[in-house]
Amino acid sequence: LYEQLKAGSSLIMQVSANEVYQTARKACLAAGYLQDRAEDIAVATSWLQCAGMMGCTVLDSLLADTQDKKDIQLGLHLEAGVLQISQCRPAFEGVASIDWLLAADSGAQIQIACLSHPVMFAGLLWQAGQAYQRQFRLVSEALEAPINIPDETVDSVATCQQISGKLVVGISDSAPPPSFVASGHSVVSDAVWARLNALAMQTYVPETEASRLSGAGAGLVDDD
């Protein structure tokens, strides 16, 4: 990862898992994502970053593709236990479809005609699988074999970059195996971090006497 970033940028910096999470959440909110989607994307971004999957770069690309600052209608069609999605964007149809699949009856499936930002979608699946102790099974013509997420290693997430064309997602009968990714420091391109920070700063209130009176920052009264 270090060499990849070094090749793409002359400047890199170290960030903590919490820094990534907080900055990602605020950047998503500034981009117009609802609170729950911003939270899910931020958690996935922090995990991808710690797992060596360049989560901040993935998020930077995802936010660059967000054309409309407002939440938009989801393009979902449900029929006979199959949720069909023509265009799946992780923060919109992705989050909604994962929630639906976890609550659906056994044998339910998500059928995606076109998936954008597959690594972020895989990160969302990994976090949902860990939280609810379920394992997702991904099948695509572009893959040599089905992918299970979460798995024993993060290789399955990296393999998702190969996904193209139709993708079918279901829930495996097996429980996810134990897996662990340490939450520590990782490296990110200075340019990517600057863009995410610039978005995140849009959620801050101006530093004025009026804002401090209402409790922004340290405030004007020490009442600890």
Kinemage of the C-alpha trace (Angstrom):
@kinemage 1
@onewidth
@group {chain A} dominant
@subgroup {mainchain}
@vectorlist {calphas} color= white
{ca leu a 1} P 0.000 0.000 0.000
{ca tyr a 2} L 2.824 2.403 0.879
{ca glu a 3} L 4.460 1.849 -2.517
{ca gln a 4} L 1.127 2.331 -4.319
{ca leu a 5} L 0.566 5.657 -2.608
{ca lys a 6} L 4.166 6.724 -3.081
{ca ala a 7} L 3.876 6.063 -6.809
{ca gly a 8} L 0.667 8.093 -7.071
{ca ser a 9} L 1.597 11.028 -4.860
{ca ser a 10} L 4.780 12.646 -3.602
{ca leu a 11} L 3.153 13.266 -0.218
{ca ile a 12} L 1.612 10.721 2.113
{ca met a 13} L 0.521 10.954 5.726
{ca gln a 14} L -0.412 8.664 8.581
{ca val a 15} L -3.972 8.654 9.906
{ca ser a 16} L -5.656 6.716 12.688
{ca ala a 17} L -8.748 4.548 12.273
{ca asn a 18} L -10.774 7.057 14.312
{ca glu a 19} L -9.541 9.999 12.234
{ca val a 20} L -10.639 8.185 9.083
{ca tyr a 21} L -14.047 7.358 10.545
{ca gln a 22} L -14.752 10.894 11.813
{ca thr a 23} L -13.553 12.619 8.648
{ca ala a 24} L -15.382 10.164 6.385
{ca arg a 25} L -18.662 10.593 8.287
{ca lys a 26} L -18.514 14.382 8.107
{ca ala a 27} L -17.503 14.323 4.426
{ca cys a 28} L -20.512 12.117 3.639
{ca leu a 29} L -22.840 14.445 5.515
{ca ala a 30} L -21.443 17.421 3.611
{ca ala a 31} L -22.049 15.518 0.365
{ca gly a 32} L -25.737 15.234 1.264
{ca tyr a 33} L -25.914 11.683 2.627
{ca leu a 34} L -28.450 10.966 5.351
{ca gln a 35} L -27.089 10.321 8.861
{ca asp a 36} L -27.500 6.534 8.765
{ca arg a 37} L -25.846 6.184 5.350
{ca ala a 38} L -23.007 8.504 6.324
{ca glu a 39} L -22.423 6.339 9.400
{ca asp a 40} L -22.388 3.061 7.431
{ca ile a 41} L -20.064 4.435 4.749
{ca ala a 42} L -17.711 5.904 7.379
{ca val a 43} L -17.451 2.600 9.258
{ca ala a 44} L -16.764 0.739 5.999
{ca thr a 45} L -14.201 3.349 4.933
{ca ser a 46} L -12.285 3.093 8.209
{ca trp a 47} L -12.275 -0.707 8.035
{ca leu a 48} L -11.137 -0.742 4.393
{ca gln a 49} L -8.342 1.695 5.242
{ca cys a 50} L -7.124 -0.466 8.148
{ca ala a 51} L -7.371 -3.590 5.972
{ca gly a 52} L -5.005 -2.091 3.399
{ca met a 53} L -7.726 -1.480 0.803
{ca met a 54} L -7.116 2.297 0.416
{ca gly a 55} L -10.488 3.115 1.972
{ca cys a 56} L -9.949 6.885 1.839
{ca thr a 57} L -9.162 6.738 -1.880
{ca val a 58} L -12.258 4.595 -2.481
{ca leu a 59} L -14.400 7.103 -0.554
{ca asp a 60} L -12.848 10.033 -2.399
{ca ser a 61} L -13.835 8.434 -5.711
{ca leu a 62} L -17.325 7.599 -4.447
{ca leu a 63} L -17.995 11.166 -3.272
{ca ala a 64} L -16.683 12.569 -6.561
{ca asp a 65} L -19.400 10.555 -8.317
{ca thr a 66} L -22.159 12.030 -6.133
{ca gln a 67} L -23.668 14.494 -8.601
{ca asp a 68} L -26.766 15.487 -6.647
{ca lys a 69} L -26.290 16.890 -3.159
{ca lys a 70} L -29.793 15.775 -2.208
{ca asp a 71} L -30.909 12.267 -1.369
{ca ile a 72} L -32.475 10.664 -4.432
{ca gln a 73} L -35.097 8.011 -4.972
{ca leu a 74} L -33.831 4.450 -4.861
{ca gly a 75} L -34.211 2.352 -8.007
{ca leu a 76} L -35.358 -0.925 -6.433
{ca his a 77} L -37.856 -3.530 -7.652
{ca leu a 78} L -39.002 -6.404 -5.432
{ca glu a 79} L -40.620 -9.541 -6.830
{ca ala a 80} L -40.882 -13.087 -5.418
{ca gly a 81} L -38.128 -12.694 -2.855
{ca val a 82} L -35.699 -11.100 -5.325
{ca leu a 83} L -34.671 -7.461 -5.027
{ca gln a 84} L -33.676 -6.235 -8.483
{ca ile a 85} L -31.412 -3.203 -8.855
{ca ser a 86} L -30.435 -1.728 -12.210
{ca gln a 87} L -27.733 0.603 -10.834
{ca cys a 88} L -26.379 -0.031 -7.341
{ca arg a 89} L -24.553 2.812 -5.597
{ca pro a 90} L -23.123 1.784 -2.200
{ca ala a 91} L -24.497 4.711 -0.180
{ca phe a 92} L -27.974 4.497 -1.686
{ca glu a 93} L -29.240 1.193 -3.118
{ca gly a 94} L -26.302 -0.627 -1.482
{ca val a 95} L -27.143 0.257 2.126
{ca ala a 96} L -30.890 -0.224 1.553
{ca ser a 97} L -30.519 -3.610 -0.155
{ca ile a 98} L -28.176 -4.998 2.516
{ca asp a 99} L -30.664 -4.011 5.233
{ca trp a 100} L -33.454 -5.671 3.254
{ca leu a 101} L -31.488 -8.881 2.702
{ca leu a 102} L -30.667 -9.233 6.401
{ca ala a 103} L -34.373 -8.926 7.292
{ca ala a 104} L -35.725 -11.025 4.400
{ca asp a 105} L -36.798 -14.659 4.448
{ca ser a 106} L -34.363 -17.484 3.764
{ca gly a 107} L -33.450 -17.789 0.089
{ca ala a 108} L -33.887 -14.096 -0.690
{ca gln a 109} L -31.501 -12.564 -3.206
{ca ile a 110} L -30.282 -9.229 -4.488
{ca gln a 111} L -29.763 -9.081 -8.261
{ca ile a 112} L -27.625 -6.154 -9.397
{ca ala a 113} L -27.270 -5.300 -13.084
{ca cys a 114} L -24.505 -2.720 -12.556
{ca leu a 115} L -22.511 -2.150 -9.364
{ca ser a 116} L -20.489 1.010 -8.822
{ca his a 117} L -17.560 1.112 -6.398
{ca pro a 118} L -17.570 -2.642 -5.639
{ca val a 119} L -14.860 -2.399 -2.966
{ca met a 120} L -16.991 0.000 -0.891
{ca phe a 121} L -19.995 -2.298 -1.358
{ca ala a 122} L -17.842 -5.206 -0.160
{ca gly a 123} L -16.800 -3.157 2.869
{ca leu a 124} L -20.450 -2.543 3.724
{ca leu a 125} L -21.177 -6.279 3.385
{ca trp a 126} L -18.210 -7.132 5.609
{ca gln a 127} L -19.327 -4.778 8.373
{ca ala a 128} L -22.956 -5.964 8.198
{ca gly a 129} L -21.836 -9.591 8.232
{ca gln a 130} L -19.667 -9.044 11.293
{ca ala a 131} L -22.379 -7.104 13.110
{ca tyr a 132} L -25.158 -9.650 12.463
{ca gln a 133} L -23.009 -12.799 12.222
{ca arg a 134} L -24.122 -13.593 8.691
{ca gln a 135} L -22.056 -14.461 5.639
{ca phe a 136} L -22.914 -13.085 2.204
{ca arg a 137} L -22.344 -15.060 -0.993
{ca leu a 138} L -21.560 -13.128 -4.181
{ca val a 139} L -21.867 -14.699 -7.624
{ca ser a 140} L -20.834 -12.993 -10.860
{ca glu a 141} L -19.873 -14.157 -14.341
{ca ala a 142} L -16.703 -12.094 -13.994
{ca leu a 143} L -15.565 -14.162 -10.992
{ca glu a 144} L -13.936 -17.584 -11.258
{ca ala a 145} L -15.745 -18.711 -8.111
{ca pro a 146} L -18.319 -17.260 -5.688
{ca ile a 147} L -17.026 -14.880 -3.031
{ca asn a 148} L -17.951 -15.201 0.637
{ca ile a 149} L -17.942 -12.055 2.800
{ca pro a 150} L -16.820 -11.920 5.600
{ca asp a 151} L -14.127 -14.552 5.076
{ca glu a 152} L -10.992 -15.616 6.927
{ca thr a 153} L -8.923 -13.050 5.026
{ca val a 154} L -9.616 -9.729 3.332
{ca asp a 155} L -8.637 -11.199 -0.057
{ca ser a 156} L -12.320 -11.640 -0.880
{ca val a 157} L -12.821 -7.869 -0.688
{ca ala a 158} L -9.927 -7.211 -3.049
{ca thr a 159} L -11.351 -9.783 -5.483
{ca cys a 160} L -14.558 -7.736 -5.696
{ca gln a 161} L -12.682 -5.275 -7.906
{ca gln a 162} L -13.114 -7.843 -10.686
{ca ile a 163} L -16.917 -7.695 -10.548
{ca ser a 164} L -18.580 -6.530 -13.746
{ca gly a 165} L -21.997 -7.164 -15.214
{ca lys a 166} L -24.713 -8.949 -13.271
{ca leu a 167} L -24.101 -9.694 -9.591
{ca val a 168} L -26.234 -11.918 -7.347
{ca val a 169} L -25.954 -11.551 -3.562
{ca gly a 170} L -27.485 -13.966 -1.084
{ca ile a 171} L -26.883 -15.126 2.473
{ca ser a 172} L -24.845 -18.283 2.989
{ca asp a 173} L -26.013 -21.091 5.267
{ca ser a 174} L -22.646 -20.924 7.019
{ca ala a 175} L -21.728 -18.552 9.805
{ca pro a 176} L -18.813 -16.223 9.041
{ca pro a 177} L -15.416 -17.540 10.204
{ca pro a 178} L -13.462 -15.539 12.787
{ca ser a 179} L -11.621 -12.634 11.182
{ca phe a 180} L -9.813 -9.645 12.592
{ca val a 181} L -8.388 -6.417 11.212
{ca ala a 182} L -6.458 -4.252 13.634
{ca ser a 183} L -7.608 -0.654 14.056
{ca gly a 184} L -4.400 1.312 13.896
{ca his a 185} L -2.586 3.855 11.789
{ca ser a 186} L -2.434 3.656 8.016
{ca val a 187} L -1.143 5.833 5.203
{ca val a 188} L -3.171 7.930 2.801
{ca ser a 189} L -2.349 10.301 -0.037
{ca asp a 190} L -2.070 13.878 1.171
{ca ala a 191} L -4.191 15.060 -1.772
{ca val a 192} L -6.982 12.566 -0.995
{ca trp a 193} L -6.947 13.469 2.697
{ca ala a 194} L -7.071 17.177 1.880
{ca arg a 195} L -10.167 16.703 -0.311
{ca leu a 196} L -11.969 14.666 2.363
{ca asn a 197} L -11.044 17.219 5.028
{ca ala a 198} L -12.292 20.074 2.854
{ca leu a 199} L -15.677 18.364 2.607
{ca ala a 200} L -15.737 17.516 6.322
{ca met a 201} L -15.058 21.156 7.233
{ca gln a 202} L -18.289 22.160 5.525
{ca thr a 203} L -20.138 20.597 8.478
{ca tyr a 204} L -18.424 22.904 11.000
{ca val a 205} L -20.100 26.062 12.299
{ca pro a 206} L -18.341 29.444 11.945
{ca glu a 207} L -16.111 30.460 14.854
{ca thr a 208} L -18.029 33.452 16.151
{ca glu a 209} L -19.057 34.779 19.558
{ca ala a 210} L -22.650 33.744 18.834
{ca ser a 211} L -21.648 30.172 17.993
{ca arg a 212} L -19.509 29.901 21.128
{ca leu a 213} L -22.414 31.128 23.255
{ca ser a 214} L -24.486 28.239 21.892
{ca gly a 215} L -21.792 25.736 22.843
{ca ala a 216} L -19.654 25.407 19.690
{ca gly a 217} L -16.024 24.531 20.283
{ca ala a 218} L -14.932 25.129 23.856
{ca gly a 219} L -17.697 27.672 24.420
{ca leu a 220} L -17.295 30.762 26.553
{ca val a 221} L -18.178 29.265 29.927
{ca asp a 222} L -16.211 26.515 31.647
{ca asp a 223} L -18.937 24.467 33.373
{ca asp a 224} L -17.125 21.085 33.585
